[in-house]
Amino acid sequence: MEYDAFLAKAAERAGVSADVAETLTRATFEVLADRISGGEARDLAEPLPEPLKSWLRTDEEIAKGYGANSFVRRVADRAGVPRELAEAGIPAVLATLREAVGDQEFRDATAQLPKEYDALLSPGSAAP
């Protein structure tokens, strides 16, 4: 999936502009790369175009352990948006990521996340 197409899909799903979708995508990818292992982050990044690919890169091999609420807060802080916007944007970005990399690759990477993340991983679900 091309960069502009990715952002357009994420924007449509989140109900935001392409600029806001770009900000939310970058923040979501950077926080996700922090929360999953380095190997899984690299695997997710592989099929993506730049700069999406670079936003999922990490030098850390070991995932940091924090919950879904902290994930949302970190994305909101990094993006400089209200929590409510991050709560709406994260599932939209992750649904678009799943579409871009394929269901199996997405499930492999997100299998490391505890069940409390399910609301973020399923489009249309309420975030924590």
C-alpha positions in Angstrom: 0.0 0.0 0.0 1.4 3.4 -0.9 2.0 6.1 1.7 -0.8 8.5 0.5 -3.3 5.6 0.2 -2.4 4.4 3.7 -3.0 7.9 5.1 -6.2 8.4 3.2 -7.6 5.1 4.5 -6.6 5.9 8.1 -8.1 9.4 7.8 -11.4 8.0 6.4 -11.6 5.4 9.2 -10.8 7.9 11.9 -12.9 10.7 10.4 -10.0 13.2 10.4 -7.9 15.1 7.8 -4.9 13.5 6.1 -2.6 15.8 8.1 -4.1 14.6 11.4 -4.0 11.0 10.2 -0.3 11.4 9.4 0.3 12.7 12.9 -1.7 9.9 14.5 -0.1 7.2 12.3 3.4 8.3 13.2 2.7 8.4 16.9 0.8 5.1 16.9 3.6 3.4 14.9 6.4 4.8 17.2 4.5 3.7 20.4 3.7 0.3 18.9 7.4 -0.2 18.0 8.2 0.5 21.6 5.6 -1.9 22.8 6.4 -5.0 20.7 9.7 -6.7 20.2 12.2 -5.3 17.7 11.9 -8.3 15.5 8.2 -8.1 15.2 8.4 -4.3 14.6 10.8 -4.9 11.7 8.6 -7.6 10.3 5.6 -5.3 10.3 7.6 -2.5 8.8 9.1 -4.6 5.9 6.2 -4.3 3.4 5.5 -0.7 4.1 6.7 2.3 2.1 8.8 5.1 3.7 8.3 7.0 5.9 5.8 4.5 7.4 8.6 1.9 7.6 10.9 4.2 9.5 8.2 5.0 12.1 8.1 1.3 13.1 11.9 0.9 13.4 13.4 0.5 16.8 16.8 -0.3 18.2 15.2 -2.0 21.2 14.8 -5.8 20.9 12.8 -6.1 24.2 9.3 -4.8 24.3 8.3 -2.4 27.0 5.5 -3.6 29.2 2.6 -1.1 29.6 -1.1 -1.4 29.4 -3.6 -0.2 26.8 -4.4 3.0 28.7 -0.8 4.0 28.8 -0.5 3.2 25.1 -3.4 5.6 24.3 -1.9 8.3 26.6 1.6 7.9 24.9 0.1 8.2 21.4 -1.9 11.3 22.5 1.1 12.9 24.1 3.4 12.1 21.1 0.9 13.3 18.6 -0.1 16.4 20.7 -3.8 15.6 20.4 -6.5 15.1 23.0 -6.9 11.6 24.4 -10.4 11.2 22.7 -8.8 11.8 19.3 -6.1 9.2 20.0 -8.8 6.7 21.1 -10.5 7.2 17.8 -7.4 7.3 15.7 -5.4 4.3 17.0 -8.0 1.6 15.9 -8.2 3.3 12.5 -4.5 3.4 12.1 -4.1 -0.2 13.3 -6.9 -1.5 11.0 -5.1 0.2 8.1 -1.8 -1.4 9.1 -3.5 -4.8 9.3 -4.8 -4.3 5.7 -1.4 -3.1 4.5 0.7 -6.0 6.0 -1.8 -8.8 6.0 -3.8 -10.4 8.7 -1.3 -13.1 9.6 1.7 -10.7 10.0 -0.5 -8.3 12.0 -1.7 -11.1 14.3 1.9 -12.4 14.8 3.1 -8.9 15.9 0.1 -8.1 18.1 0.0 -11.5 19.7 2.6 -10.1 22.2 0.0 -7.6 23.5 -2.3 -8.5 26.4 -6.0 -9.0 26.0 -6.7 -5.4 27.2 -5.4 -4.2 23.8 -8.2 -5.9 21.9 -10.4 -2.8 21.9 -7.5 -0.9 20.1 -6.9 -3.8 17.6 -10.5 -4.2 16.5 -12.0 -1.4 14.4 -15.3 -0.1 15.7 -14.5 -1.1 19.3 -14.4 1.3 22.1 -10.9 2.1 23.3 -10.1 1.7 27.0 
